């Protein structure tokens, strides 16, 4: 194998994913019901966001068990001409690395699961020389950088508020809207596009018009795309049919394939693994901001809002349990090569570190929950004490009046005015004593805390 020559096709693809998080999702249901809900949402989207053609796509039978269990996704393709092609053409022309854009780019929008989706770009291009391979990362970064500078070239991001509202309306009209983090119930609109990008490239083998490379040179050629040193740039699936080499690192993912089915399999897993990484990082950011916000508002928050915040914290806790279970490599993949492909992204996205960060932040948020809960309990106790006080005072006034009437029912000793004075004076005195008692109790409770 060390001296084996690989015949590469000049044709290659960049596969970029620009993830987003809606901040709400489709409510969970068993598979058959979920697919029916997906179809209903898809139908509504064609009305609510008509510049894209929406369809429901079933997951490929070759995907991992964890993805097949989710059934499918919603796919949208633009009915309009977007400006993305011009941005890509300009980047290719400027960088001049020995690769040529062939003028074709496939643009789509995918809603995956857990409120997460992405804008996907498959950019078809040609290698003019093998010297271009180590510089593909340079070109990829140039394209992504230009898109970030001109983010309105991604139509969904340009029209983000309209798109998110259309998704919300479509979920709601299908009666499947789920406020997974409690953002909507606490007055928020949702989340948005993230700053993360799935940066991937696919090279192919061929028998015609080939560019020759030595197998032993592959780690050096692909290392710049992954950001790893050549000795760390190992083949993650050395025994997988149809995959010559698969390398993944903190910069990006790149593969050499000899089979189109395997190519599709890799692209799908790259996308969904990126979606998992995206929602994990976005949840980490959200917990940080939510904790800061609650720290500032916890003393002035009203009871109704406090109840909403407590419900939101419960929802976040449940979601953390679900997402941190699903994203573990052995839960994501079913067979060794699926696990290894996903683990490469799991490690390069520092998902374990983010999981630990999530748990630490949630500990702080849970402290806020305890404080809010205590505040609600105190407030409810104050209301209850006030109610009891009112009833006690009224009862005392009634009892006092009855006693006076019973002992002097002929008005021989007490005039009507004196009776009224005794009742009012006694009632006021009892009220003041009760208030003083409540104040003392609250002060003692405050000091003990």
C-alpha positions as CSV (number, residue, x, y, z in Angstrom):
1,X,0.0,0.0,0.0
2,X,2.9,2.4,0.8
3,X,4.0,2.6,-2.9
4,X,0.4,2.5,-4.3
5,X,-0.5,5.2,-6.8
6,X,-3.9,6.7,-6.5
7,X,-5.6,8.1,-9.7
8,X,-7.5,11.2,-8.6
9,X,-10.3,12.7,-10.7
10,X,-9.8,16.4,-11.5
11,X,-13.4,16.9,-10.3
12,X,-13.9,17.6,-6.6
13,X,-16.5,19.1,-4.3
14,X,-16.5,21.6,-1.5
15,X,-19.4,20.8,0.9
16,X,-20.1,23.7,3.3
17,X,-22.8,23.8,5.9
18,X,-23.8,27.1,7.6
19,X,-25.9,25.9,10.6
20,X,-28.7,27.8,12.3
21,X,-30.8,27.2,15.4
22,X,-34.5,28.2,15.5
23,X,-34.7,28.0,19.3
24,X,-37.9,25.9,18.9
25,X,-38.6,22.6,17.3
26,X,-41.2,20.0,16.3
27,X,-42.7,18.2,19.3
28,X,-41.5,14.7,19.7
29,X,-43.8,11.9,18.6
30,X,-43.4,8.2,17.5
31,X,-41.8,7.8,14.1
32,X,-45.0,7.4,12.0
33,X,-46.6,10.4,13.7
34,X,-43.4,12.4,13.3
35,X,-43.1,11.8,9.6
36,X,-46.8,12.8,9.2
37,X,-46.0,16.0,11.1
38,X,-43.0,16.7,8.9
39,X,-45.2,16.4,5.9
40,X,-47.7,18.8,7.3
41,X,-45.0,21.3,8.2
42,X,-43.5,21.0,4.7
43,X,-46.9,21.7,3.1
44,X,-47.3,24.8,5.3
45,X,-43.8,26.0,4.4
46,X,-44.5,26.1,0.7
47,X,-47.2,28.7,1.6
48,X,-45.4,30.5,4.3
49,X,-41.9,30.8,2.7
50,X,-42.7,30.3,-1.0
51,X,-39.3,31.5,-2.4
52,X,-38.1,28.0,-1.7
53,X,-39.5,24.6,-2.9
54,X,-40.0,22.5,0.2
55,X,-40.1,18.7,0.4
56,X,-39.9,16.0,3.0
57,X,-36.9,13.7,2.5
58,X,-36.7,10.3,4.2
59,X,-33.3,9.3,5.6
60,X,-31.3,7.0,3.5
61,X,-31.3,3.4,4.6
62,X,-27.5,3.4,4.8
63,X,-27.5,6.1,7.5
64,X,-26.8,5.3,11.2
65,X,-29.5,3.9,13.4
66,X,-29.7,7.1,15.4
67,X,-30.5,9.1,12.3
68,X,-32.9,6.5,10.8
69,X,-34.8,6.6,14.1
70,X,-35.6,10.2,13.4
71,X,-37.1,9.3,10.0
72,X,-36.3,12.3,7.8
73,X,-35.9,16.0,7.4
74,X,-37.3,19.0,5.6
75,X,-35.4,20.1,2.5
76,X,-35.8,23.5,0.7
77,X,-34.3,24.5,-2.6
78,X,-34.4,28.1,-3.9
79,X,-37.0,28.9,-6.6
80,X,-35.2,32.3,-7.0
81,X,-31.7,33.1,-8.2
82,X,-29.5,33.9,-5.2
83,X,-26.2,35.8,-5.3
84,X,-24.0,33.0,-3.9
85,X,-22.5,32.0,-7.2
86,X,-20.9,35.4,-7.8
87,X,-19.3,35.3,-4.4
88,X,-17.8,31.9,-5.1
89,X,-16.6,32.9,-8.6
90,X,-14.8,35.9,-7.2
91,X,-13.0,33.9,-4.5
92,X,-11.8,31.3,-7.0
93,X,-10.5,34.0,-9.4
94,X,-8.7,35.9,-6.6
95,X,-7.0,32.9,-4.9
96,X,-5.5,31.2,-8.0
97,X,-4.4,28.0,-6.2
98,X,-4.6,25.7,-9.2
99,X,-8.3,24.9,-8.9
100,X,-11.2,26.1,-11.1
101,X,-14.8,26.7,-10.3
102,X,-17.0,24.9,-12.9
103,X,-19.9,27.3,-12.4
104,X,-22.2,24.9,-10.6
105,X,-23.3,25.2,-7.0
106,X,-26.1,23.3,-5.3
107,X,-27.7,25.4,-2.6
108,X,-30.3,24.0,-0.2
109,X,-31.8,24.6,3.3
110,X,-32.3,21.7,5.6
111,X,-34.3,21.5,8.9
112,X,-32.9,18.5,10.8
113,X,-34.0,18.1,14.4
114,X,-34.0,19.8,17.8
115,X,-34.6,23.1,16.1
116,X,-31.4,22.9,14.1
117,X,-30.8,23.0,10.4
118,X,-28.3,24.5,7.9
119,X,-27.8,26.1,4.6
120,X,-25.8,23.7,2.5
121,X,-23.6,24.5,-0.4
122,X,-22.1,21.9,-2.7
123,X,-19.5,23.6,-4.9
124,X,-18.4,21.7,-7.9
125,X,-14.8,22.4,-9.1
126,X,-11.8,21.0,-10.8
127,X,-8.2,20.5,-9.8
128,X,-5.7,21.6,-12.4
129,X,-2.7,20.1,-10.5
130,X,-2.1,18.0,-7.5
131,X,-0.2,21.0,-6.0
132,X,-3.6,22.6,-5.4
133,X,-4.6,19.9,-2.8
134,X,-2.6,21.3,0.1
135,X,-4.0,24.8,-0.7
136,X,-7.7,23.7,-0.8
137,X,-8.1,24.9,2.8
138,X,-6.9,28.4,1.8
139,X,-9.5,28.5,-0.9
140,X,-12.2,27.2,1.4
141,X,-11.5,29.8,4.0
142,X,-11.5,32.5,1.3
143,X,-15.0,31.4,0.1
144,X,-16.3,31.2,3.6
145,X,-14.8,34.5,4.6
146,X,-16.4,36.2,1.6
147,X,-19.8,34.7,2.4
148,X,-19.5,35.9,6.0
149,X,-18.7,39.4,4.8
150,X,-21.7,39.2,2.4
151,X,-24.0,37.1,4.4
152,X,-27.0,38.4,2.5
153,X,-25.8,36.1,-0.3
154,X,-27.3,33.3,1.8
155,X,-30.9,34.2,1.2
156,X,-32.3,32.5,4.3
157,X,-29.8,34.5,6.5
158,X,-30.6,37.7,4.7
159,X,-34.4,37.1,5.4
160,X,-33.8,35.4,8.7
161,X,-36.6,37.1,10.7
162,X,-39.1,36.2,7.9
163,X,-37.7,32.6,7.6
164,X,-37.9,32.0,11.4
165,X,-41.4,33.5,11.5
166,X,-42.4,31.2,8.6
167,X,-41.0,28.2,10.4
168,X,-42.8,29.2,13.6
169,X,-46.1,29.6,11.8
170,X,-45.7,26.3,9.9
171,X,-45.0,24.4,13.1
172,X,-47.8,26.1,14.9
173,X,-50.4,25.6,12.2
174,X,-49.5,21.9,12.2
175,X,-49.9,21.9,16.0
176,X,-46.4,20.5,16.6
177,X,-44.6,23.7,17.9
178,X,-42.4,22.8,20.8
179,X,-40.7,25.5,22.9
180,X,-37.7,23.3,23.8
181,X,-35.7,25.9,25.8
182,X,-38.7,27.9,27.0
183,X,-37.5,30.9,24.9
184,X,-40.9,31.6,23.5
185,X,-42.8,31.4,26.8
186,X,-40.4,33.9,28.4
187,X,-41.0,36.5,25.7
188,X,-38.1,35.7,23.2
189,X,-38.4,35.1,19.5
190,X,-35.9,32.2,19.2
191,X,-32.3,31.9,18.2
192,X,-30.5,32.6,14.9
193,X,-27.7,31.7,12.5
194,X,-24.6,30.5,14.3
195,X,-21.0,31.5,13.5
196,X,-20.0,27.8,13.0
197,X,-19.3,26.3,9.6
198,X,-19.0,22.7,8.5
199,X,-16.0,22.8,6.2
200,X,-15.7,19.7,4.1
201,X,-14.1,18.5,0.8
202,X,-14.6,15.4,-1.3
203,X,-11.9,14.1,-3.7
204,X,-12.6,11.2,-6.0
205,X,-10.7,8.4,-7.7
206,X,-11.0,7.8,-11.5
207,X,-9.6,5.9,-14.4
208,X,-9.8,8.8,-16.9
209,X,-7.9,12.0,-17.0
210,X,-6.3,11.2,-13.7
211,X,-4.0,13.1,-11.4
212,X,-1.6,10.7,-9.8
213,X,-0.6,10.8,-6.1
214,X,1.2,8.3,-3.9
215,X,-0.8,6.8,-1.1
216,X,2.0,7.5,1.4
217,X,1.8,11.2,0.4
218,X,-1.9,11.5,1.3
219,X,-1.4,12.5,5.0
220,X,0.9,15.4,3.9
221,X,-1.5,16.5,1.1
222,X,-4.6,16.5,3.3
223,X,-3.1,17.8,6.5
224,X,-3.6,21.6,5.8
225,X,-7.3,21.0,5.3
226,X,-7.7,19.4,8.7
227,X,-5.3,21.6,10.6
228,X,-3.5,18.6,11.9
229,X,0.2,17.7,11.6
230,X,0.8,15.0,8.9
231,X,1.6,12.3,11.5
232,X,-1.7,13.1,13.3
233,X,-3.7,13.1,10.0
234,X,-4.6,9.5,10.1
235,X,-7.1,7.6,8.0
236,X,-10.1,7.2,10.4
237,X,-11.8,4.3,8.4
238,X,-8.9,2.4,6.8
239,X,-11.0,-0.7,6.1
240,X,-14.2,0.9,4.8
241,X,-15.1,-0.1,1.2
242,X,-15.4,2.9,-1.1
243,X,-13.4,5.2,1.1
244,X,-9.7,5.5,0.3
245,X,-8.9,8.0,3.0
246,X,-11.0,10.0,5.6
247,X,-9.3,12.7,7.7
248,X,-11.0,15.1,10.2
249,X,-9.5,17.8,12.3
250,X,-10.3,21.2,13.9
251,X,-10.1,23.0,10.6
252,X,-12.3,20.7,8.5
253,X,-13.0,17.3,7.1
254,X,-11.7,15.8,3.8
255,X,-12.1,12.4,2.1
256,X,-11.0,10.6,-1.0
257,X,-13.7,8.2,-2.2
258,X,-14.2,5.7,-5.0
259,X,-18.0,5.2,-4.6
260,X,-20.8,7.7,-5.0
261,X,-23.0,6.0,-2.5
262,X,-20.3,6.2,0.1
263,X,-19.8,9.9,-0.8
264,X,-23.4,10.6,-0.1
265,X,-23.1,8.7,3.2
266,X,-20.1,10.8,4.3
267,X,-21.8,14.1,3.4
268,X,-24.9,13.2,5.3
269,X,-23.0,12.2,8.4
270,X,-20.8,15.3,8.2
271,X,-23.8,17.5,8.1
272,X,-25.7,15.9,11.0
273,X,-22.6,15.7,13.1
274,X,-22.1,19.4,12.5
275,X,-25.7,20.1,13.5
276,X,-25.1,18.3,16.8
277,X,-22.0,20.3,17.4
278,X,-23.8,23.5,16.5
279,X,-26.7,23.1,18.9
280,X,-24.3,22.1,21.7
281,X,-22.2,25.3,21.3
282,X,-25.3,27.5,20.9
283,X,-26.9,26.1,24.0
284,X,-23.7,26.8,25.9
285,X,-23.8,30.4,24.7
286,X,-27.5,30.7,25.6
287,X,-27.0,29.3,29.1
288,X,-24.3,31.9,29.7
289,X,-26.5,34.8,28.6
290,X,-29.6,33.4,30.4
291,X,-27.7,33.1,33.7
292,X,-26.4,36.7,33.4
293,X,-29.9,38.0,32.6
294,X,-31.5,36.2,35.6
295,X,-28.8,37.4,37.9
296,X,-29.7,41.0,37.0
297,X,-33.4,40.5,37.1
298,X,-34.0,38.0,39.9
299,X,-34.9,40.5,42.6
300,X,-37.3,42.5,40.5
301,X,-39.0,39.7,38.6
302,X,-42.8,39.2,39.1
303,X,-44.4,36.0,40.0
304,X,-45.9,35.2,36.6
305,X,-42.5,35.8,34.9
306,X,-40.8,33.8,37.6
307,X,-43.0,30.8,36.9
308,X,-42.2,31.1,33.2
309,X,-38.5,31.2,33.9
310,X,-38.7,28.2,36.2
311,X,-40.6,26.2,33.5
312,X,-37.9,27.3,31.0
313,X,-35.1,26.0,33.3
314,X,-36.9,22.6,33.5
315,X,-37.1,22.4,29.7
316,X,-33.4,23.2,29.4
317,X,-32.6,20.5,31.9
318,X,-34.6,17.9,29.9
319,X,-33.0,19.0,26.7
320,X,-29.4,18.8,28.1
321,X,-30.2,15.2,29.2
322,X,-31.4,14.3,25.7
323,X,-28.8,16.0,23.6
324,X,-25.8,15.0,25.7
325,X,-27.0,11.4,25.4
326,X,-27.5,11.5,21.6
327,X,-24.3,13.1,20.7
328,X,-22.0,10.5,22.4
329,X,-20.1,8.7,19.5
330,X,-21.3,5.2,20.6
331,X,-24.9,6.5,20.6
332,X,-24.7,8.3,17.3
333,X,-23.2,5.5,15.4
334,X,-24.1,1.9,15.0
335,X,-21.0,0.3,13.4
336,X,-17.3,1.1,13.9
337,X,-16.9,3.3,10.8
338,X,-19.9,5.4,11.7
339,X,-18.6,5.9,15.2
340,X,-15.1,6.8,14.0
341,X,-16.4,9.3,11.4
342,X,-18.5,11.0,14.0
343,X,-15.8,10.8,16.7
344,X,-13.4,12.8,14.4
345,X,-15.9,15.7,14.5
346,X,-16.8,15.1,18.2
347,X,-13.1,15.5,19.1
348,X,-12.3,18.4,16.7
349,X,-15.4,20.4,17.9
350,X,-14.3,19.8,21.5
351,X,-17.8,18.5,22.3
352,X,-16.8,16.8,25.6
353,X,-15.4,20.1,26.8
354,X,-18.6,21.9,25.8
355,X,-20.7,19.2,27.6
356,X,-18.7,19.9,30.8
357,X,-19.2,23.6,30.3
358,X,-23.0,23.0,29.8
359,X,-23.2,21.1,33.1
360,X,-21.3,23.8,35.0
361,X,-23.4,26.6,33.6
362,X,-26.6,24.7,34.3
363,X,-25.4,24.3,38.0
364,X,-25.4,28.1,38.1
365,X,-28.8,28.3,36.4
366,X,-30.2,25.7,38.8
367,X,-29.0,28.0,41.7
368,X,-31.0,30.8,40.0
369,X,-34.0,28.4,39.9
370,X,-33.7,27.7,43.6
371,X,-33.6,31.5,44.3
372,X,-36.6,32.2,42.1
373,X,-38.5,29.3,43.6
374,X,-37.7,30.7,47.1
375,X,-38.9,34.1,45.9
376,X,-42.1,32.7,44.6
377,X,-42.7,30.7,47.8
378,X,-42.1,33.8,49.9
379,X,-44.4,35.9,47.7
380,X,-47.1,33.2,47.9
381,X,-46.6,33.0,51.7
382,X,-47.0,36.8,52.0
383,X,-50.2,36.7,50.0
384,X,-51.4,33.8,52.1
385,X,-50.5,35.5,55.3
386,X,-52.3,38.7,54.2
387,X,-55.4,36.7,53.3
388,X,-55.3,34.9,56.7
389,X,-54.8,38.2,58.4
390,X,-57.8,39.7,56.7
391,X,-60.0,36.8,57.6
392,X,-58.6,36.7,61.2
393,X,-59.3,40.4,61.6
394,X,-62.8,40.1,60.3
395,X,-63.4,37.0,62.4
396,X,-62.1,38.8,65.5
397,X,-64.4,41.8,64.8
398,X,-67.3,39.5,64.4
399,X,-66.5,37.6,67.6
400,X,-66.0,40.8,69.6
401,X,-69.3,42.1,68.3
402,X,-71.1,38.9,69.3
403,X,-69.5,38.9,72.8
404,X,-70.6,42.5,73.4
405,X,-74.1,41.8,72.1
406,X,-74.4,38.6,74.2
407,X,-73.3,40.3,77.5
408,X,-75.2,43.5,77.0
409,X,-78.0,42.6,74.6
410,X,-80.3,45.3,76.2
411,X,-77.8,48.2,75.7
412,X,-77.8,48.8,79.5
413,X,-74.0,49.3,80.0
414,X,-72.7,50.3,76.5
415,X,-74.1,52.7,74.1
416,X,-74.1,52.1,70.4
417,X,-71.2,54.5,69.9
418,X,-69.1,52.9,72.7
419,X,-69.8,49.5,71.3
420,X,-68.6,50.6,67.8
421,X,-65.5,52.2,69.4
422,X,-64.6,49.0,71.3
423,X,-65.0,46.9,68.2
424,X,-62.9,49.2,66.0
425,X,-60.3,49.7,68.7
426,X,-60.0,46.0,69.4
427,X,-59.9,45.1,65.7
428,X,-57.2,47.7,65.0
429,X,-55.1,46.5,67.9
430,X,-55.4,42.9,66.8
431,X,-54.4,43.9,63.3
432,X,-51.3,45.8,64.5
433,X,-50.2,42.9,66.7
434,X,-50.6,40.5,63.8
435,X,-48.6,42.7,61.4
436,X,-45.8,43.1,64.0
437,X,-45.8,39.3,64.4
438,X,-45.5,38.8,60.6
439,X,-42.7,41.3,60.3
440,X,-40.7,39.7,63.1
441,X,-41.1,36.2,61.5
442,X,-40.0,37.5,58.1
443,X,-37.0,39.2,59.6
444,X,-36.0,36.0,61.4
445,X,-36.3,34.0,58.2
446,X,-34.3,36.6,56.3
447,X,-31.5,36.6,58.9
448,X,-31.4,32.8,58.9
449,X,-31.0,32.7,55.2
